[in-house]
Amino acid sequence: MKVYTEPLKSLLNRISGNALKVFIALGGEMDFEDTIVEMTRKEIHEVTGLHEHTIREALNELEELGLISRIGPNNRRKYVLSQMYVKKGKS
């Protein structure tokens, strides 16, 4: 996973540690072709150790900051990660 540090630097004083943790967990599930990730809150919990309420707050924060967009039903939500901040693979 390639993280673009310059755009992220502008968010560091506004993003919580939990939101960053969830963003990294989602980024780890991206494939090389696109930035759409399908993950349940339970799966996010298994990766991060965060409680469901904390995960929900972190996802809201990530969406408000423009790092993700949510699509699909709540039971099997898909997340679109902004390519401005992260991409899988080379360069």
FENUR-V343755 format. One record per residue. RES is the residue in three letters. PHI is phi in degrees with one decimal (none if undefined). OMEGA is omega as a letter, one per 20 degrees, with the letter a starting at -180 (* if undefined). D_CENTER is the distance of its C-alpha to the mean C-alpha in Angstrom with 2 decimals. Layout:
RES;PHI;OMEGA;D_CENTER, RES;PHI;OMEGA;D_CENTER
This chain:
MET;none;r;12.25, LYS;-100.8;r;13.38, VAL;-108.4;r;11.84, TYR;-87.0;a;13.80, THR;-73.3;a;15.10, GLU;-60.0;r;17.26, PRO;-63.6;a;14.85, LEU;-67.5;r;12.69, LYS;-56.9;a;16.07, SER;-70.2;r;16.67, LEU;-97.8;a;13.75, LEU;-57.2;r;14.72, ASN;-84.1;a;17.31, ARG;-116.4;a;15.19, ILE;-96.8;r;11.89, SER;-82.0;r;12.43, GLY;-61.2;r;12.14, ASN;-66.8;r;10.51, ALA;-64.8;r;7.62, LEU;-63.6;r;7.45, LYS;-61.9;r;7.98, VAL;-67.1;r;5.26, PHE;-60.9;r;2.78, ILE;-66.5;r;5.89, ALA;-62.1;r;6.44, LEU;-64.7;r;4.34, GLY;-60.2;r;5.89, GLY;-68.3;a;8.91, GLU;-98.3;r;9.43, MET;-66.7;r;9.80, ASP;-102.8;a;13.50, PHE;-74.7;a;15.72, GLU;-88.0;a;16.63, ASP;-151.8;a;13.63, THR;-108.3;r;9.92, ILE;-90.4;a;10.03, VAL;-121.2;r;8.64, GLU;-108.9;a;10.79, MET;-151.5;r;10.19, THR;-86.2;r;12.15, ARG;-63.2;r;11.68, LYS;-62.6;r;14.39, GLU;-65.6;r;12.67, ILE;-63.1;r;9.71, HIS;-60.0;a;12.78, GLU;-61.9;a;14.58, VAL;-80.8;a;12.18, THR;-99.1;a;11.59, GLY;80.0;a;14.87, LEU;-81.8;r;13.67, HIS;-75.6;a;15.70, GLU;-57.5;r;14.76, HIS;-61.9;r;15.66, THR;-65.9;r;13.51, ILE;-63.7;r;10.42, ARG;-59.5;r;11.59, GLU;-63.0;a;12.15, ALA;-65.2;r;8.83, LEU;-64.3;r;7.29, ASN;-60.5;r;10.41, GLU;-62.8;r;10.04, LEU;-61.6;r;6.82, GLU;-68.8;r;8.83, GLU;-63.0;a;11.94, LEU;-81.7;r;10.98, GLY;84.0;r;10.24, LEU;-81.7;r;6.88, ILE;-138.8;r;6.08, SER;-128.1;r;9.08, ARG;-102.9;r;10.02, ILE;-136.7;r;12.98, GLY;90.4;a;15.43, PRO;-71.9;a;16.97, ASN;-59.5;a;15.63, ASN;-72.9;r;16.97, ARG;-146.6;a;14.95, ARG;-67.3;r;12.11, LYS;-112.1;a;10.46, TYR;-122.8;r;7.29, VAL;-103.6;a;8.13, LEU;-86.9;a;6.17, SER;-67.3;r;8.82, GLN;-71.7;r;11.24, MET;-70.0;a;12.50, TYR;-112.7;a;10.08, VAL;-152.6;r;9.38, LYS;-151.5;r;11.54, LYS;-91.5;r;12.86, GLY;99.0;a;16.52, LYS;-77.7;r;19.26, SER;32.2;*;19.28
